[in-house]
């Protein structure tokens, strides 16, 4: 459960960082949207 939440937060945070540098890949793009 905790791992899933941590993974979600990590992916969301990584998604925003990726968006900032203009690179959005795979699942991160879905989460950013």
C-alpha positions, 0 to 999 in steps of 0.5 A: 500500500505504502509502496503504491502511494510512494510510487504514485507520488514519485511518478507525479513529481517526476511527471511535473519535472519532465514537463518542465524540461519538455520531456514527458514519457509514458505513464507520467504524461497521463499523470501530469494531465 
